[in-house]
Amino acid sequence: MIYGIGCDITKISRFEKWVQNESMIDRFYNPEERPDATASFGRKCEFYAGRFAVKEALSKALGSGIFVLNLKEICVRKNTEGKPELLLTGKTRQMVESRCGKNFRVHISISHEKEYALAYAVIECGE
């Protein structure tokens, strides 16, 4: 059963200041969420914009709003095939489990186009 669907779009240039300020990255991103060290400045902005859009989309799928969540507990990473997936920890994981059971799944998709990053999140309850 689908619990919720969320979508978010963000302007990539918004993240230019974030990439230049490590404290912003530390505040909103899990330590596992880091682009390749050799990535260009523009690619880093795109990378963080896409991941932030996923976090926003998840909060919309939950119906909780983003300010209730600890964004560092939402880790966007790639699986062995390069598909983006979520690792949820802490109170964020507990919140999803309390609504959907321990066997929940979250499906995500991230896209980039010129100056925008777009993300979808679909929460599927477990059986």
N, C-alpha and C positions, 0 to 999 in steps of 0.2 A: 504494500500500500504506500502511495506517495503521501508524505506528511506535508511537504512544502516545496515550493519552487521560488528561487530568487534570481534576480538579474541586476547587474550594476555596470555602469559605464563611467570611466574616469579619463580625464585629460592627462596625457603623459607628461606634459611640461610642468604640471603641478608638482611632480616628484623631483624636479631639478634641485630645489632647495633641500629636499630630504637626502638626496644622494651626497650632497656636499656637507651634510650635518649628520655625523655618525650617531648622535644621540637620538635622532628621529628614527633611524633604522632600528636601533636597539629597542626603542619604545614600542614599535608596532610589529616587528618581525621576529620570528623564532630564529635562533642561531643557525639552524639548518637551511634557512631561506637566504642564501647568498648567491649572487650570480658568479659566474666564472671570474676569477681575479683579473683575467686579461680582457674582459668585456669592455667595450667603449663606454663613455659617459652616457651617450644616448641609449645604448642597449641596457645599461643599468636602470635608467629611468623607466624604460619600457617594462623591464623585468619586475620592478617593484610596483608599478602601476597595475599590472596584471594581477599580481598576488593580492594587492589591496582590494581590487575589484572582487576577487573571489571571497575575501573576508566579508565584504559588504553584502555580496549575494547570499552568503551563508546566513548572515544575520536576518536578511529578509525572508529566506526560506524558513527560518526558525520563528519569525514573527517577534523577535526579541528586541530588535534594534541593536546597533553596533556598540553602544556605550555600555551595555550589560556584559559584553564579552571581553575577555582578556585576549587581545589579538595575537599575543605570543603563544597562546595555546592552540592556535590554528596554524598548522604548518602545511604549506603547499609544496609538494615535491613531485618529482617525476618517478614513475615506476621503471622497470627494466626496459620497457618498450618506448619510453619517452612520454607516456600519457600522464597528464597531471592528476594527482590524487591528494587527498587530505589526510593528515594525521592530526587527530584531535586529542588533547590531553586536559587534565585538570577539571575545573568546574565547567568548562565548555563541553567536554566529553560527557560529564555527568548530566548536564542539561539535555543533551541530545538523547542519552540513554533513558532518562526519566520520561521523555516524550515518545520515544520510538523503540525502546528495548535495546538490549546489549548487541543484537545482531543487525543494527542499522547499517546503512551504506549511504555515503554521500557521493554523488556523481558531479563532477565539475568539468567545465570547459572554459578555456581562455582564448581570446582572439585579440589581435592588434591590427590597427589600420591607421597609418599615418600618425595622427596626433592623439588617437584614442585607444584605450584598452577596454575590453568588454569581457564579462564573466557571467556564467550561469552556475547555479548550484541547485541540485535536486536531492532532497532527503527522502530516502526510502526506509520505511520502518521494517524491522526484522520480524521474523515469525516466532 
